[in-house]
Amino acid sequence: MAHNNAIVRNKTIIQEILSADPQFILDKVIEKKLITGREYTKLNSISKGDAEDVVIKLVDTLNNKGVQRLSEFIGVLQDEIVLETYPRLKDVEWGDSGSTASSSSLKRSAERSLSKESLADVFSWLGFQVLMCKDQTASDIAQVTKLLAALKDLAGLQTFKLEEWSDGRFTPLRVLPQHGDAFVCCVLSHGEEKVVLGVDGKKRPISEITSAFNGEHCSALLGKPKVFFIQACQGHSLQPRYVADDLTFEMQEQDTPQLVFIPAEADFLVAMATVEKYQAVRHTVNGSWFIQSLCEQLREGCPRGEDIMQILYRVNDDVSQKEIVGKLGVMTQMPETQKVTLRRRLVFSPCSS
């Protein structure tokens, strides 16, 4: 039947799926006598608003009961009634061999799927043609950025399995896209200081990704906004927290003079999930703190006509107030706008329905 490490291997994605309705799976496992009445009461007493915490503790409880109980739990997850409630469980592979995805890709999918869909939905709403390219090596990242800057080689783009967001889902890219009035690139990956990592663990400097779209290499975007949102750690340290008095900053808009000549590095904005040397948090169910907040603030601010800097100020404030307790202590996060060469306010306007 099930292999002994199947739950451990698929733990992240199982927790994501079951968090949609934690009470149902709790009732099922007590019905099958996989947990005691006392354990059920303890799990049921967890705040109703913290669905993920309930499921995490349930899976940990069953994991501590040994191989036989885990095998029985997998049997419950394959029950027809359970599958009707959690249809995504049908996509989970339980065997040690013949799995359609490695444990690392399953984990990556669980952590980023909601983030990617949220980004796609928001930027589609803002009138962008949304493309996705996933699980690339460092070398592939360099090649695909050049292809995206040029937008002349459809076959080349298809080699990297680019997908386009349409009708609420990603489908294979079939038509060569064109550059519009602005360009936005979101990178969700692991990273170190000033670099992101490919799936091969090799480094690709963030500056190389952004420079592929500058005036020297991408004339189609000369004079147009080029915005990069980078969700990746920039080190291994945990950001400490300190107590400080409240400060009030007054924003004053200043006019920007017209320029006759446009420098190659003009009109860029690079916003990072975290400052250098520190980790970035990715929630196993909802995605990263930074991407969650970015999508929320774009949804709120764009209809009000707020520019991207106003929105990023609120993203910074929102993320800075979050914290999580881990094995090494309390972890916080401070996003950073590393590079701003925009020459005027940048406002994204939602498409009219």
Residue pairs with C-beta under 8 A, 6 or more apart in sequence:
1 71
1 74
1 75
2 70
2 71
2 74
2 75
2 94
2 95
3 94
3 95
3 96
4 67
4 70
4 71
5 96
6 70
6 74
6 94
6 95
6 96
7 14
7 59
7 62
7 63
7 70
7 73
7 74
8 63
9 103
9 106
10 92
10 93
10 94
10 103
10 106
11 59
12 106
12 107
12 110
12 111
12 284
13 92
13 106
13 107
13 109
13 110
14 59
14 77
14 89
14 92
15 52
15 55
15 56
15 59
15 110
15 284
15 285
16 110
16 284
16 285
17 86
17 88
17 89
17 92
18 25
18 55
18 58
18 86
19 51
19 52
19 54
19 55
19 285
20 51
20 86
21 85
21 86
22 51
22 54
22 55
22 58
23 44
24 82
24 85
25 55
25 58
25 76
25 82
25 86
26 40
26 43
26 44
26 54
26 58
28 76
28 79
28 82
29 35
29 40
29 58
29 62
29 73
29 76
30 37
30 40
32 72
32 76
34 62
34 65
34 69
34 72
34 73
34 76
35 43
35 58
35 61
35 62
39 61
43 54
43 57
43 58
43 61
46 53
46 54
46 57
47 53
51 285
52 284
52 285
62 69
62 70
62 73
63 70
74 94
76 82
77 83
77 86
77 89
77 92
78 89
78 94
82 89
83 89
83 90
93 99
93 100
93 101
101 109
105 135
108 135
110 284
110 285
111 282
111 283
111 284
111 287
111 288
112 188
112 282
112 287
112 288
113 287
114 285
114 286
114 287
115 188
115 231
115 282
115 287
115 288
115 291
115 292
116 132
116 134
116 188
118 287
118 291
118 292
118 295
119 130
119 186
119 291
119 294
119 295
120 130
120 132
120 165
120 170
121 165
121 168
121 295
122 295
122 298
122 299
123 130
123 184
124 130
124 165
125 299
125 350
125 351
126 298
126 302
126 348
126 349
126 350
126 351
127 348
127 349
127 350
127 351
128 180
128 182
128 184
129 164
129 177
129 180
130 164
130 165
131 148
131 162
131 163
131 164
131 165
131 173
131 177
132 162
132 163
132 164
132 165
132 170
133 144
133 160
133 161
133 162
133 163
134 161
135 199
136 144
136 160
136 198
136 199
137 198
137 199
137 200
137 202
138 197
138 198
138 200
138 202
138 203
138 204
139 198
139 200
139 202
140 160
140 198
141 196
141 198
141 204
141 209
142 204
142 208
143 160
144 157
144 160
144 162
145 208
145 209
145 212
145 213
146 212
146 217
147 153
147 156
147 157
147 160
148 157
148 185
148 212
148 213
149 212
149 213
149 217
149 218
149 221
150 218
151 176
151 177
151 178
151 179
151 220
152 176
154 173
154 175
154 176
157 173
157 176
158 172
158 173
161 172
162 172
162 173
163 170
163 171
163 172
163 173
164 170
164 171
164 172
164 173
164 174
164 177
179 218
179 220
179 221
179 224
181 224
181 225
182 224
182 225
182 226
182 227
182 346
182 348
183 213
183 221
183 224
183 225
183 226
183 227
184 227
184 228
184 229
185 209
185 213
185 226
185 227
185 228
185 229
186 228
186 229
186 230
186 231
186 291
187 196
187 206
187 209
187 228
187 229
187 230
187 231
187 232
188 231
188 232
188 288
188 291
189 196
189 197
189 198
189 231
189 232
190 196
190 197
190 232
190 233
191 197
191 230
191 232
191 233
191 234
191 280
192 203
192 233
192 234
192 235
193 234
193 235
193 276
193 277
194 205
194 206
194 207
194 234
194 276
195 203
195 204
195 205
195 206
196 203
196 204
196 206
196 209
196 230
196 232
197 203
197 204
197 232
198 204
206 228
206 230
206 270
209 228
210 226
210 228
210 268
210 270
210 339
211 217
212 218
213 221
213 226
214 226
214 264
214 265
214 268
215 221
215 222
215 262
215 263
215 264
215 265
215 266
216 264
221 267
222 262
223 262
223 266
223 267
224 267
225 267
225 269
225 342
225 346
226 267
226 268
226 269
227 268
227 269
227 270
227 271
227 308
227 346
228 268
228 269
228 270
228 271
229 271
229 273
229 290
229 291
229 294
230 270
230 271
230 272
230 273
231 273
231 280
231 282
231 288
231 290
231 291
232 272
232 273
232 280
233 273
233 274
233 278
233 279
233 280
234 272
234 274
234 275
234 276
234 277
234 278
234 280
235 276
235 277
235 278
235 279
236 277
236 279
237 277
237 278
237 279
238 278
238 279
238 326
238 328
238 329
238 330
238 331
238 332
239 274
239 275
239 278
239 279
239 331
239 332
239 333
239 334
240 332
241 323
241 330
241 332
251 310
251 313
253 345
256 343
256 344
259 266
259 343
263 341
265 341
266 341
266 343
267 341
267 342
267 343
268 339
268 340
268 341
268 342
269 308
269 337
269 339
269 340
269 341
269 342
269 346
270 337
270 338
270 339
270 340
271 294
271 312
271 315
271 335
271 336
271 337
271 338
272 335
272 336
272 337
272 338
273 280
273 288
273 289
273 290
273 291
273 319
273 333
273 335
274 280
274 290
274 333
274 334
274 335
274 336
275 334
275 335
275 336
276 336
278 333
278 334
279 331
279 333
280 288
280 289
280 290
280 333
281 288
281 289
281 322
281 324
281 331
281 333
282 288
282 289
283 289
283 292
286 292
289 319
289 322
289 333
290 315
290 319
290 333
290 335
293 314
293 315
293 318
293 319
294 311
294 315
296 318
297 311
297 312
297 314
297 315
297 318
298 311
298 348
301 310
301 311
301 314
302 311
302 347
302 348
302 349
302 350
303 350
305 347
305 349
306 347
307 345
307 346
307 347
308 342
308 346
308 347
308 348
309 337
309 340
309 342
309 345
309 346
312 335
312 337
315 335
316 334
316 335
316 336
316 337
319 333
319 334
319 335
320 332
320 333
320 334
320 335
322 332
322 333
323 330
323 331
323 332
324 330
324 331
325 331
